[in-house]
């Protein structure tokens, strides 16, 4: 606004002081007087706006100066000539040249400068006063509201209570008691305000069950409005989390009849879904879900005593004439939420599953539904669906029902999400379905395996650690091992098996490629990467049961050269570290080694070993390693005795005679390992070993502490060697077998017993 020149302002009697030049006037017009900016407000009462055309009179409050209007500058000061009066007005104390005005400089009166400073100070004072008045007015308004004093006091209590780690328990109990004295009977007045509702949340957090129930009863009838409130919805969630069944049954029924409206509400939709997913009973879930099928189910509720069903199939079976309006209402509500980009609701995923289960393949309804899934450009719908149980089933069925183009478009959406899905209890099912229904294995390998296991066998350290973690995770290992094990109960859960059976029944009519061919092509991609991982991380893998299982399945089913990996596993027997020795004596490592020695999986139905092709020939390399170290008899009497049994049972084992000779020479050790042991014998032998360790350590001049360390080390090694003896007979010892004095005995090494039987048979 500054710098704007006002035209045709006529104010007689006001002239520019110190100016002797007459103003130019247009012919036939009145002379135009010159005006100072401070005089404009007085001269133009009809316009209260004060505009400045020079920097001299800029606002004092903000310290900023507006650009001067060039035309006004010319009119006011271009022809100004300082006169004697103006020179006298300048103080002589300021210097010899201060009386002489500089070119372009406009002299100011000392009094005028003081007036400007006074005006600036006055403006600042008035600004502070105005701010103080506004603050006082706000305080008066707050004080005039209902329960102002109570709210103020509760906020003080809240400020103290919310500092959880700084408040002693006794003090907190006292503060909570005072807080409940204030809010009891007035809870409704607190819950709809953004500040005071936090007080109620804190009260619920630290209250006892009776106090929470009292709050819940006070709020009865208001829960729907609380869910729609931007702040009070958190109070509702807090009450449900810290409440019990009685509180739940007070809250949930208030949503009946309002589901279709609340699920569209920006605030209430989230709390409604939390109630549905987290606290509602199966019967309450069914009532809430039924309202998706149309307004009829919201208005006319079931009056029977039996719990209602939320399964759409049973409703359509009972009322087939209502199929069209029900399916139309359900599809419209689903489509509305998808278009609004609110696709993360579990209730929505359940409703979508009900819709999909009641439409037929090849129909217009199925086509439109799959297009609805693909229509989300950002892919949020498919991504959200993959992480819930119902949603994952929707995606799996859509992949099974869809054509090749549909499957490709849906799989592309999950780029960058595969690893998260592999770690999810529901998301990994989508990956398994993609393995089984997508005929284009190149597409599957391109979009899934680089994120799941890496692009090649040359992985960086982060990728190696991530893959190692996945192998040892009970869920993340499923997508990695599924191609090797197939539908194995050892790997898959019951819900995984049910889902795969459903997908396979649909796949027979929608996929063309043979399942065995598809699986072999996928194995050809992943096998080199996983075999390389075993070579580089064999020691880390054998330390866990999942790692041993991973080695077993990959070795039996991998496509390609497995010789290097098998050699690396055999080399583990030469390791001197106590950790590896202990790991190899664990039952999981024993099962792994025996399976590899036998060359296939054991089939409990046929009670035989199903050999793999080509043969592993692991038994010969492992026996050569043990024989070279002279540890065959040690393994036969220790925790890996069943591995030695596996040598004798394996087909194609070339060193059977040599092994039998070693066992015959060590028959006494085998009999000792196979014999039952009483606690006295075990204790006596252990004490003798400790004494031997102490005697040996004294000969070499070790200290007392070193003696204890040496004895402890020998004790651990002995315990490790005997871990196999404890594993098998642990259950048998509980059956009541006892020694001389009624003490329970520990059965001998079962593997050693079998080896003795084979020696006798030979």
VMD Tcl script that draws the C-alpha trace (Angstrom):
set ca {
  {0.00 0.00 0.00}
  {2.96 2.30 0.64}
  {4.03 4.44 -2.28}
  {0.51 4.74 -3.69}
  {-0.24 8.31 -4.64}
  {-3.63 9.69 -3.86}
  {-5.09 11.96 -6.49}
  {-7.39 14.98 -6.28}
  {-6.92 15.45 -2.52}
  {-7.80 19.08 -1.84}
  {-7.11 20.45 1.63}
  {-6.84 24.24 1.74}
  {-4.53 25.90 4.20}
  {-1.89 23.18 4.39}
  {1.42 23.99 2.73}
  {4.87 22.48 2.65}
  {7.07 24.31 5.08}
  {10.26 25.67 3.62}
  {9.03 25.41 0.03}
  {8.83 28.70 -1.93}
  {8.24 27.27 -5.40}
  {4.68 27.37 -6.65}
  {3.06 24.15 -7.62}
  {2.31 23.59 -11.28}
  {-1.37 23.36 -12.00}
  {-3.18 22.22 -15.04}
  {-5.25 24.81 -16.85}
  {-8.69 25.12 -15.42}
  {-7.92 23.12 -12.27}
  {-7.40 24.14 -8.68}
  {-3.84 24.26 -7.39}
  {-2.71 20.98 -5.80}
  {-1.23 21.52 -2.33}
  {1.74 19.47 -1.14}
  {1.02 17.19 1.81}
  {3.27 15.54 4.34}
  {2.54 11.92 5.09}
  {1.76 12.52 8.78}
  {-0.82 15.12 7.76}
  {-2.75 12.75 5.45}
  {-4.85 11.23 8.18}
  {-5.93 14.67 9.37}
  {-6.51 15.93 5.84}
  {-8.57 12.91 4.72}
  {-10.92 11.92 7.51}
  {-12.92 9.69 5.20}
  {-9.93 7.39 4.68}
  {-8.32 6.11 7.89}
  {-5.41 4.44 6.05}
  {-2.11 6.28 6.45}
  {0.22 5.80 3.52}
  {3.82 6.92 3.42}
  {5.71 7.95 0.35}
  {9.13 8.27 1.99}
  {11.29 6.13 4.21}
  {11.39 8.83 6.85}
  {7.93 8.05 8.15}
  {7.93 4.26 7.91}
  {6.27 2.22 10.62}
  {8.08 2.27 13.92}
  {6.65 -1.00 15.21}
  {8.18 -3.39 12.73}
  {11.34 -1.55 11.83}
  {10.70 -1.99 8.08}
  {10.54 0.80 5.49}
  {8.36 0.68 2.42}
  {9.76 1.93 -0.92}
  {9.04 5.60 -1.57}
  {6.85 6.68 -4.42}
  {9.06 8.45 -6.93}
  {6.34 10.88 -8.08}
  {5.47 11.88 -4.53}
  {9.17 12.25 -3.73}
  {9.54 14.67 -6.59}
  {6.49 16.65 -5.52}
  {7.51 16.95 -1.88}
  {11.26 17.35 -1.76}
  {12.69 17.91 -5.24}
  {12.45 21.72 -5.16}
  {12.84 22.14 -1.42}
  {15.52 24.73 -0.57}
  {16.69 24.96 3.04}
  {16.15 28.44 4.45}
  {17.63 30.21 7.41}
  {14.93 29.05 9.77}
  {15.68 25.49 8.89}
  {19.39 26.02 9.44}
  {18.80 27.55 12.85}
  {16.77 24.56 13.86}
  {19.84 22.33 13.65}
  {21.88 22.31 16.86}
  {25.31 23.88 16.64}
  {26.75 21.29 19.03}
  {26.58 18.58 16.39}
  {29.63 19.77 14.48}
  {30.80 22.53 12.19}
  {29.16 21.12 9.07}
  {25.85 20.06 10.54}
  {24.21 23.35 9.64}
  {24.88 22.78 5.96}
  {22.39 20.41 4.37}
  {23.85 17.70 2.15}
  {22.54 17.21 -1.38}
  {19.39 15.13 -1.29}
  {19.33 15.34 2.51}
  {16.18 16.60 4.17}
  {16.91 18.38 7.44}
  {14.92 17.39 10.48}
  {14.09 19.25 13.60}
  {15.54 17.98 16.82}
  {12.10 18.22 18.29}
  {10.68 16.25 15.42}
  {13.23 13.42 15.94}
  {12.34 13.26 19.59}
  {8.70 13.12 18.64}
  {9.37 10.16 16.32}
  {11.21 8.28 19.07}
  {8.41 9.02 21.49}
  {5.85 7.84 18.94}
  {7.80 4.58 18.37}
  {8.04 3.94 22.11}
  {4.37 4.70 22.47}
  {3.50 2.24 19.72}
  {5.54 -0.49 21.40}
  {3.89 0.23 24.73}
  {0.46 0.19 23.15}
  {1.28 -3.13 21.41}
  {2.29 -4.75 24.69}
  {-0.78 -3.39 26.38}
  {-3.00 -4.72 23.61}
  {-1.38 -8.16 23.88}
  {-1.86 -8.14 27.63}
  {-5.50 -7.17 27.20}
  {-6.02 -10.00 24.69}
  {-4.44 -12.48 27.08}
  {-6.55 -11.26 29.96}
  {-9.65 -11.48 27.79}
  {-8.81 -15.08 26.84}
  {-8.36 -15.96 30.50}
  {-11.72 -14.39 31.32}
  {-13.39 -16.40 28.57}
  {-11.86 -19.65 29.87}
  {-12.89 -18.80 33.41}
  {-16.43 -18.20 32.23}
  {-16.79 -21.69 30.75}
  {-18.46 -24.50 32.74}
  {-16.15 -26.47 35.07}
  {-13.28 -24.09 34.37}
  {-11.76 -24.46 37.83}
  {-12.11 -28.25 37.76}
  {-10.51 -28.54 34.35}
  {-7.64 -26.30 35.40}
  {-7.00 -28.39 38.51}
  {-7.17 -31.71 36.62}
  {-4.70 -30.42 34.08}
  {-2.28 -29.67 36.90}
  {-2.71 -33.21 38.17}
  {-2.25 -34.59 34.67}
  {1.00 -32.68 34.22}
  {2.35 -34.52 37.25}
  {0.88 -37.95 36.50}
  {2.08 -38.19 32.93}
  {5.71 -38.17 34.07}
  {5.58 -41.86 34.80}
  {9.19 -42.49 35.82}
  {9.38 -39.43 38.09}
  {6.32 -40.02 40.26}
  {6.52 -42.42 43.24}
  {3.83 -45.05 43.47}
  {2.26 -43.66 46.65}
  {2.12 -40.16 45.23}
  {0.58 -41.40 42.00}
  {-2.10 -43.26 43.93}
  {-2.92 -40.11 45.86}
  {-3.06 -37.98 42.69}
  {-5.31 -40.50 40.94}
  {-7.67 -40.48 43.92}
  {-7.90 -36.69 43.82}
  {-8.40 -36.78 40.07}
  {-11.34 -39.18 40.34}
  {-12.94 -37.03 43.02}
  {-13.04 -34.19 40.49}
  {-14.15 -36.06 37.34}
  {-16.66 -38.49 38.83}
  {-20.08 -37.46 37.58}
  {-18.59 -34.95 35.12}
  {-16.81 -37.22 32.64}
  {-18.99 -36.15 29.71}
  {-17.93 -32.53 30.24}
  {-14.27 -33.49 29.85}
  {-14.21 -35.93 26.93}
  {-15.01 -33.64 23.99}
  {-12.26 -31.09 24.67}
  {-8.82 -31.68 23.17}
  {-6.95 -30.89 26.40}
  {-9.21 -32.26 29.11}
  {-9.80 -35.57 27.30}
  {-6.16 -36.41 27.95}
  {-6.88 -36.16 31.65}
  {-9.54 -38.87 31.33}
  {-7.13 -41.05 29.37}
  {-4.57 -40.79 32.14}
  {-7.25 -41.54 34.71}
  {-8.18 -44.72 32.82}
  {-4.55 -45.74 32.57}
  {-3.90 -45.62 36.31}
  {-7.39 -46.49 37.55}
  {-8.53 -49.82 38.96}
  {-11.16 -51.93 37.25}
  {-14.11 -50.53 39.22}
  {-13.10 -46.96 38.42}
  {-12.84 -47.80 34.73}
  {-16.27 -49.40 34.80}
  {-17.70 -46.26 36.41}
  {-16.25 -44.12 33.63}
  {-17.64 -46.54 31.02}
  {-21.12 -46.36 32.58}
  {-21.02 -42.55 32.67}
  {-20.23 -42.44 28.96}
  {-22.95 -44.91 27.99}
  {-24.87 -43.59 25.01}
  {-22.02 -41.33 23.88}
  {-19.62 -43.83 22.35}
  {-20.69 -43.23 18.77}
  {-20.09 -39.49 19.11}
  {-16.78 -40.18 20.85}
  {-15.69 -42.31 17.89}
  {-16.43 -39.42 15.55}
  {-14.42 -36.96 17.63}
  {-10.91 -36.14 16.55}
  {-9.56 -36.42 20.10}
  {-12.08 -38.47 22.05}
  {-11.61 -41.51 19.78}
  {-8.30 -42.15 21.56}
  {-10.13 -42.22 24.88}
  {-12.42 -44.88 23.46}
  {-9.43 -46.96 22.37}
  {-7.81 -46.59 25.79}
  {-10.99 -47.73 27.49}
  {-11.19 -50.84 25.32}
  {-7.52 -51.73 25.82}
  {-7.62 -51.40 29.61}
  {-11.20 -52.58 30.05}
  {-12.80 -55.99 30.50}
  {-15.70 -57.90 28.97}
  {-18.27 -55.79 30.79}
  {-16.84 -52.57 29.35}
  {-16.59 -54.16 25.91}
  {-20.24 -55.19 25.99}
  {-21.19 -51.62 26.89}
  {-19.31 -50.11 23.97}
  {-19.64 -52.46 20.99}
  {-23.47 -52.61 20.80}
  {-23.63 -48.82 20.39}
  {-22.14 -49.24 16.91}
  {-24.91 -51.59 15.78}
  {-27.01 -50.06 13.04}
  {-24.42 -47.38 12.20}
  {-21.63 -49.37 10.55}
  {-22.28 -48.21 6.97}
  {-22.11 -44.57 8.04}
  {-19.23 -44.87 10.48}
  {-16.99 -46.80 8.09}
  {-17.12 -43.75 5.80}
  {-16.32 -41.29 8.58}
  {-12.68 -40.03 8.56}
  {-12.29 -40.44 12.33}
  {-14.79 -43.10 13.35}
  {-13.75 -45.58 10.64}
  {-10.43 -46.32 12.31}
  {-11.82 -46.86 15.79}
  {-14.64 -49.00 14.37}
  {-12.11 -51.21 12.61}
  {-10.00 -51.44 15.78}
  {-13.08 -52.57 17.71}
  {-13.90 -55.13 15.00}
  {-10.37 -56.47 14.75}
  {-9.20 -56.35 18.33}
  {-11.94 -56.66 20.94}
  {-15.23 -57.78 19.40}
  {-16.38 -61.37 19.95}
  {-17.12 -63.59 16.92}
  {-20.84 -62.95 17.41}
  {-20.31 -59.19 17.58}
  {-18.10 -59.34 14.49}
  {-20.84 -61.13 12.59}
  {-23.43 -58.47 13.52}
  {-21.09 -55.67 12.44}
  {-20.17 -57.40 9.18}
  {-23.78 -58.18 8.25}
  {-24.51 -54.46 7.98}
  {-22.27 -54.33 4.90}
  {-24.89 -56.43 3.10}
  {-27.46 -53.65 3.06}
  {-29.56 -51.31 5.16}
  {-31.99 -54.14 5.91}
  {-29.43 -55.84 8.14}
  {-28.85 -52.61 10.06}
  {-32.54 -51.88 10.68}
  {-33.95 -55.36 11.24}
  {-31.72 -57.18 13.68}
  {-32.00 -60.84 14.59}
  {-34.29 -61.46 17.54}
  {-33.32 -65.10 18.05}
  {-31.16 -66.43 20.83}
  {-28.77 -68.23 18.49}
  {-25.71 -66.24 17.37}
  {-26.10 -64.75 13.92}
  {-23.76 -65.69 11.09}
  {-21.70 -63.21 9.14}
  {-21.10 -65.71 6.33}
  {-22.74 -64.33 3.20}
  {-23.05 -67.82 1.71}
  {-25.39 -68.97 4.48}
  {-27.51 -65.81 4.17}
  {-27.89 -66.25 0.40}
  {-28.70 -69.91 0.88}
  {-31.50 -68.99 3.26}
  {-32.75 -66.05 1.15}
  {-31.71 -66.61 -2.49}
  {-34.17 -63.96 -3.69}
  {-32.10 -61.26 -1.94}
  {-28.88 -62.02 -3.75}
  {-28.98 -59.14 -6.21}
  {-29.61 -56.28 -3.73}
  {-27.15 -57.75 -1.22}
  {-24.35 -58.15 -3.75}
  {-25.06 -54.70 -5.16}
  {-24.95 -53.02 -1.74}
  {-21.77 -54.88 -0.78}
  {-19.98 -54.04 -4.02}
  {-20.95 -50.37 -3.83}
  {-19.60 -49.96 -0.30}
  {-16.38 -51.80 -1.16}
  {-15.89 -49.66 -4.26}
  {-16.55 -46.46 -2.29}
  {-13.80 -47.21 0.24}
  {-11.38 -48.23 -2.50}
  {-11.98 -44.95 -4.34}
  {-11.45 -43.02 -1.09}
  {-8.07 -44.78 -0.66}
  {-9.09 -46.14 2.75}
  {-8.10 -49.73 2.07}
  {-6.35 -50.75 5.28}
  {-9.43 -51.85 7.23}
  {-9.65 -55.49 8.29}
  {-13.43 -55.22 8.07}
  {-13.10 -54.19 4.41}
  {-10.88 -57.20 3.70}
  {-13.40 -59.55 5.33}
  {-16.21 -58.02 3.28}
  {-14.18 -58.40 0.07}
  {-13.55 -62.06 0.87}
  {-17.27 -62.67 1.40}
  {-18.00 -61.05 -1.95}
  {-15.32 -63.06 -3.79}
  {-16.44 -66.38 -2.30}
  {-19.96 -65.85 -3.64}
  {-19.22 -64.99 -7.27}
  {-18.42 -67.48 -10.00}
  {-15.43 -67.60 -12.31}
  {-16.00 -66.34 -15.84}
  {-18.86 -64.06 -14.83}
  {-19.03 -60.29 -15.16}
  {-18.93 -60.00 -11.38}
  {-15.57 -61.81 -11.26}
  {-14.16 -59.68 -14.08}
  {-15.24 -56.44 -12.40}
  {-13.85 -57.54 -9.05}
  {-10.40 -58.35 -10.45}
  {-10.42 -55.03 -12.31}
  {-11.24 -53.34 -9.00}
  {-8.13 -54.93 -7.48}
  {-5.93 -53.84 -10.36}
  {-7.51 -50.39 -10.68}
  {-5.68 -48.87 -7.73}
  {-2.81 -47.07 -9.47}
  {-0.66 -46.74 -6.34}
  {-1.21 -50.40 -5.47}
  {-2.16 -49.65 -1.85}
  {-5.17 -51.95 -2.01}
  {-3.23 -55.08 -2.99}
  {-0.41 -54.27 -0.56}
  {-2.79 -53.79 2.36}
  {-4.69 -56.94 1.49}
  {-1.52 -59.06 1.63}
  {-0.97 -58.39 5.34}
  {-4.26 -59.62 6.78}
  {-5.59 -63.16 6.85}
  {-8.73 -62.48 4.84}
  {-6.95 -60.06 2.53}
  {-4.17 -62.53 1.71}
  {-6.78 -65.12 0.83}
  {-8.47 -62.60 -1.48}
  {-5.19 -61.99 -3.32}
  {-4.39 -65.71 -3.55}
  {-7.80 -66.50 -5.02}
  {-7.56 -63.55 -7.41}
  {-4.18 -64.82 -8.64}
  {-5.66 -68.28 -9.11}
  {-8.78 -67.03 -10.95}
  {-7.02 -64.40 -13.05}
  {-5.43 -64.82 -16.46}
  {-1.73 -64.38 -17.27}
  {-2.09 -60.63 -17.77}
  {-3.96 -60.16 -14.49}
  {-1.31 -62.12 -12.57}
  {1.51 -60.09 -14.08}
  {-0.12 -56.77 -13.18}
  {-0.85 -57.87 -9.63}
  {2.64 -59.27 -9.07}
  {4.28 -56.03 -10.24}
  {2.48 -54.15 -7.46}
  {4.48 -56.04 -4.83}
  {7.86 -54.89 -6.08}
  {9.76 -53.65 -3.04}
  {7.40 -55.45 -0.63}
  {8.44 -59.09 -1.10}
  {10.77 -59.26 1.90}
  {8.16 -57.77 4.22}
  {5.57 -60.22 2.91}
  {7.93 -63.17 3.44}
  {8.21 -62.24 7.13}
  {4.45 -61.85 7.58}
  {2.20 -64.65 8.78}
  {-0.29 -63.93 5.98}
  {1.80 -62.23 3.32}
  {3.99 -65.26 2.62}
  {0.91 -67.11 1.33}
  {0.74 -64.71 -1.62}
  {4.33 -65.64 -2.54}
  {3.56 -69.37 -2.36}
  {0.52 -68.87 -4.60}
  {2.61 -66.94 -7.11}
  {5.01 -69.90 -7.25}
  {2.16 -72.31 -7.99}
  {-0.06 -70.43 -10.47}
  {2.12 -68.13 -12.58}
  {3.27 -70.04 -15.65}
  {5.87 -67.44 -16.61}
  {8.68 -68.54 -14.30}
  {10.99 -65.87 -15.71}
  {8.54 -63.25 -14.47}
  {8.39 -64.89 -11.04}
  {12.17 -65.09 -10.82}
  {12.51 -61.45 -11.85}
  {10.08 -59.96 -9.32}
  {10.36 -62.28 -6.30}
  {13.80 -63.87 -5.93}
  {16.02 -60.75 -6.13}
  {14.31 -59.35 -3.03}
  {13.92 -62.69 -1.30}
  {17.39 -64.26 -1.70}
  {19.42 -61.93 -3.96}
  {20.19 -61.64 -7.64}
  {23.26 -63.87 -7.75}
  {25.53 -66.01 -5.60}
  {27.84 -63.01 -5.10}
  {25.98 -61.35 -2.21}
  {27.23 -58.49 -0.08}
  {27.48 -58.78 3.70}
  {24.06 -57.23 4.37}
  {22.36 -59.60 1.92}
  {24.14 -62.60 3.44}
  {23.08 -61.65 6.95}
  {19.51 -60.94 5.82}
  {19.29 -64.35 4.13}
  {20.79 -66.06 7.18}
  {18.22 -64.37 9.42}
  {15.40 -65.42 7.09}
  {16.54 -69.05 7.15}
  {16.33 -69.04 10.96}
  {12.92 -67.34 11.08}
  {9.95 -69.66 11.45}
  {7.87 -67.69 8.91}
  {10.42 -66.12 6.57}
  {11.98 -69.52 5.80}
  {8.72 -70.84 4.32}
  {8.93 -69.03 0.94}
  {12.60 -70.03 0.67}
  {12.19 -73.75 1.42}
  {8.74 -74.35 -0.11}
  {10.18 -75.03 -3.56}
  {12.47 -77.69 -2.04}
  {10.02 -79.42 0.32}
  {6.66 -78.99 -1.42}
  {3.54 -79.41 0.73}
  {5.33 -80.68 3.81}
  {3.80 -80.63 7.28}
  {7.29 -80.10 8.59}
  {7.36 -76.64 6.98}
  {3.78 -75.48 6.43}
  {1.05 -74.65 8.94}
  {-2.50 -75.93 8.70}
  {-3.85 -72.65 7.28}
  {-1.11 -72.68 4.64}
  {-2.06 -76.20 3.60}
  {-5.76 -75.33 3.37}
  {-5.07 -72.27 1.26}
  {-2.75 -74.15 -1.12}
  {-5.29 -76.95 -1.59}
  {-7.92 -74.36 -2.52}
  {-5.55 -72.65 -4.96}
  {-4.48 -75.93 -6.56}
  {-8.08 -76.92 -7.21}
  {-8.59 -73.64 -9.12}
  {-5.19 -73.85 -10.84}
  {-6.21 -76.99 -12.70}
  {-8.58 -74.91 -14.86}
  {-6.64 -71.63 -15.15}
  {-2.95 -72.65 -15.55}
  {-1.41 -74.57 -18.43}
  {2.10 -75.50 -17.28}
  {2.78 -78.76 -15.46}
  {3.41 -78.10 -11.73}
  {6.56 -80.26 -11.68}
  {8.02 -78.39 -14.64}
  {7.21 -75.03 -13.05}
  {8.86 -76.06 -9.78}
  {11.98 -77.36 -11.53}
  {12.42 -74.11 -13.48}
  {12.16 -72.05 -10.29}
  {14.62 -74.34 -8.49}
  {17.12 -73.81 -11.30}
  {17.19 -70.10 -10.42}
  {17.45 -70.31 -6.63}
  {19.69 -73.39 -6.23}
  {23.07 -71.80 -7.14}
  {22.48 -68.90 -4.73}
  {21.52 -71.14 -1.80}
  {24.27 -73.68 -2.45}
  {26.79 -70.85 -2.43}
  {25.33 -69.65 0.85}
  {25.83 -73.09 2.42}
  {29.46 -73.16 1.30}
  {30.17 -69.76 2.89}
  {28.01 -70.12 6.03}
  {28.08 -73.83 6.89}
  {29.40 -73.24 10.41}
  {26.71 -70.65 11.18}
  {23.93 -72.83 9.79}
  {24.73 -76.00 11.76}
  {24.45 -74.10 15.05}
  {20.64 -73.90 14.76}
  {17.99 -76.53 14.13}
  {16.42 -74.43 11.36}
  {19.83 -74.06 9.74}
  {20.36 -77.83 9.77}
  {16.93 -78.34 8.27}
  {17.74 -75.77 5.58}
  {20.96 -77.60 4.64}
  {19.13 -80.92 4.48}
  {16.32 -79.74 2.20}
  {18.57 -77.78 -0.15}
  {21.04 -80.65 -0.50}
  {18.31 -83.15 -1.30}
  {16.36 -81.06 -3.84}
  {18.75 -78.50 -5.33}
  {19.39 -78.41 -9.06}
  {23.05 -78.24 -10.06}
  {26.44 -79.13 -8.63}
  {26.22 -79.92 -4.91}
  {29.69 -81.42 -4.47}
  {31.39 -78.30 -3.07}
  {28.66 -77.75 -0.47}
  {28.79 -81.41 0.62}
  {32.56 -81.24 0.99}
  {32.24 -78.13 3.13}
  {29.78 -79.92 5.44}
  {32.14 -82.90 5.75}
  {35.00 -80.52 6.62}
  {33.06 -79.35 9.67}
  {34.04 -82.59 11.43}
  {37.67 -81.36 11.41}
  {36.83 -78.13 13.23}
  {38.63 -77.69 16.56}
  {36.36 -75.01 18.01}
  {34.18 -76.14 20.94}
  {31.15 -74.40 19.44}
  {31.22 -76.49 16.25}
  {31.90 -79.71 18.15}
  {28.95 -79.03 20.40}
  {26.74 -78.09 17.44}
  {27.55 -81.33 15.62}
  {26.54 -83.33 18.71}
  {23.08 -81.75 18.82}
  {20.15 -83.93 17.69}
  {19.30 -81.54 14.83}
  {22.81 -81.86 13.37}
  {22.68 -85.62 13.86}
  {19.43 -85.87 11.88}
  {20.89 -83.71 9.12}
  {24.04 -85.82 8.80}
  {22.18 -89.13 8.91}
  {19.73 -87.98 6.18}
  {22.60 -86.87 3.95}
  {24.47 -90.12 4.62}
  {21.43 -92.21 3.68}
  {20.95 -90.06 0.55}
  {17.26 -89.30 0.83}
  {14.22 -88.63 3.00}
  {12.71 -91.30 5.21}
  {9.10 -92.15 4.32}
  {7.24 -93.23 7.48}
  {4.42 -94.81 5.47}
  {6.62 -97.14 3.44}
  {9.27 -97.24 6.18}
  {12.02 -96.77 3.64}
  {14.39 -94.08 2.40}
  {13.44 -92.36 -0.86}
  {16.76 -91.77 -2.60}
  {17.36 -88.59 -4.56}
  {18.72 -88.38 -8.09}
  {21.56 -87.89 -8.71}
  {22.93 -89.63 -5.62}
  {24.70 -87.45 -3.06}
  {27.53 -89.91 -2.23}
  {28.00 -88.02 1.04}
  {28.57 -91.15 3.12}
  {31.94 -91.92 1.54}
  {33.32 -88.39 1.94}
  {32.14 -88.07 5.56}
  {33.53 -91.47 6.55}
  {36.86 -90.63 4.95}
  {37.04 -87.44 7.01}
  {36.21 -89.25 10.27}
  {38.54 -92.15 9.57}
  {41.40 -89.77 8.81}
  {40.94 -88.17 12.23}
  {40.45 -91.48 14.02}
  {37.07 -90.36 15.38}
  {34.81 -93.13 14.06}
  {34.58 -94.94 17.40}
  {34.15 -91.61 19.22}
  {31.09 -90.86 17.08}
  {29.79 -94.42 17.51}
  {29.73 -94.04 21.30}
  {28.72 -90.38 21.42}
  {25.88 -88.14 20.33}
  {26.30 -88.96 16.64}
  {25.99 -92.73 16.99}
  {22.97 -92.77 14.65}
  {25.15 -91.29 11.90}
  {27.37 -94.37 12.16}
  {24.22 -96.52 11.98}
  {23.31 -94.59 8.82}
  {26.63 -95.62 7.23}
  {25.72 -99.29 7.62}
  {22.21 -98.75 6.22}
  {23.16 -96.52 3.28}
  {23.12 -97.87 -0.26}
  {26.42 -97.67 -2.10}
  {28.58 -97.25 1.00}
  {32.04 -98.48 -0.03}
  {33.70 -98.70 3.37}
  {31.30 -100.99 5.19}
  {33.89 -103.68 5.92}
  {36.37 -101.15 7.27}
  {33.69 -99.67 9.53}
  {32.66 -103.08 10.87}
  {36.30 -103.83 11.70}
  {36.60 -100.61 13.70}
  {33.40 -101.40 15.59}
  {34.56 -104.93 16.41}
  {37.81 -103.61 17.82}
  {35.90 -101.09 19.92}
  {33.18 -103.44 21.13}
  {34.08 -102.84 24.76}
  {33.55 -99.08 24.38}
  {30.25 -99.72 22.58}
  {29.01 -101.97 25.38}
  {29.96 -99.41 27.98}
  {28.10 -96.65 26.08}
  {25.05 -98.86 25.56}
  {24.80 -99.95 29.19}
  {22.34 -98.14 31.51}
  {23.97 -95.77 34.01}
  {22.99 -94.90 37.56}
  {23.56 -91.40 38.97}
  {26.40 -92.72 41.22}
  {28.36 -94.01 38.26}
  {27.97 -90.79 36.36}
  {29.08 -88.72 39.35}
  {32.05 -90.99 40.07}
  {33.26 -90.83 36.50}
  {32.91 -87.06 36.32}
  {34.85 -86.61 39.58}
  {37.59 -88.85 38.26}
  {37.83 -86.77 35.13}
  {38.08 -83.59 37.21}
  {40.83 -85.13 39.32}
  {42.74 -86.16 36.20}
  {42.49 -82.66 34.88}
  {43.80 -81.25 38.16}
  {46.70 -83.71 38.21}
  {47.66 -82.89 34.65}
  {47.52 -79.17 35.30}
  {49.82 -79.46 38.37}
  {52.47 -81.17 36.29}
  {52.69 -78.17 33.96}
  {52.66 -75.68 36.83}
  {49.23 -74.10 36.40}
  {47.46 -72.12 39.10}
  {44.40 -73.15 41.08}
  {42.05 -71.09 38.89}
  {43.48 -72.67 35.77}
  {42.90 -76.11 37.31}
  {39.21 -75.28 37.74}
  {38.97 -74.01 34.16}
  {40.63 -77.14 32.79}
  {38.36 -79.41 34.83}
  {35.30 -77.48 33.72}
  {36.35 -77.73 30.07}
  {36.77 -81.50 30.30}
  {33.41 -81.77 32.03}
  {31.73 -79.84 29.23}
  {33.39 -81.95 26.56}
  {32.30 -85.14 28.28}
  {28.78 -83.80 28.63}
  {28.79 -82.88 24.97}
  {29.90 -86.33 23.95}
  {27.12 -87.85 26.01}
  {24.38 -85.54 24.84}
  {23.26 -88.23 22.45}
  {22.96 -90.65 25.35}
  {20.56 -88.29 27.10}
  {18.42 -87.47 24.10}
  {16.85 -90.82 23.32}
  {16.35 -92.33 26.77}
  {15.04 -89.18 28.46}
  {11.43 -90.26 28.06}
  {12.18 -93.84 29.01}
  {13.80 -92.80 32.29}
  {10.55 -91.14 33.31}
  {8.74 -94.46 33.09}
  {10.12 -95.55 36.44}
  {13.22 -97.62 35.73}
  {15.31 -97.56 38.90}
  {18.68 -98.72 40.22}
  {19.64 -100.64 43.34}
  {18.36 -98.11 45.85}
  {15.28 -97.17 43.88}
  {17.09 -94.38 42.10}
  {16.17 -93.79 38.48}
  {18.69 -95.00 35.93}
  {19.62 -93.39 32.64}
  {19.31 -95.65 29.64}
  {22.36 -96.21 27.51}
  {23.17 -94.87 24.06}
  {20.51 -96.26 21.74}
  {22.71 -95.84 18.67}
  {25.46 -97.87 20.32}
  {22.91 -100.56 21.10}
  {21.89 -100.75 17.43}
  {25.51 -101.00 16.37}
  {26.01 -103.93 18.76}
  {22.95 -105.63 17.27}
  {24.40 -105.23 13.77}
  {27.72 -106.66 14.94}
  {25.91 -109.67 16.36}
  {23.92 -110.13 13.14}
  {27.10 -109.99 11.11}
}
mol new
graphics top color blue
foreach p $ca { graphics top sphere $p radius 0.5 }
foreach p [lrange $ca 0 end-1] q [lrange $ca 1 end] { graphics top cylinder $p $q radius 0.2 }
display resetview
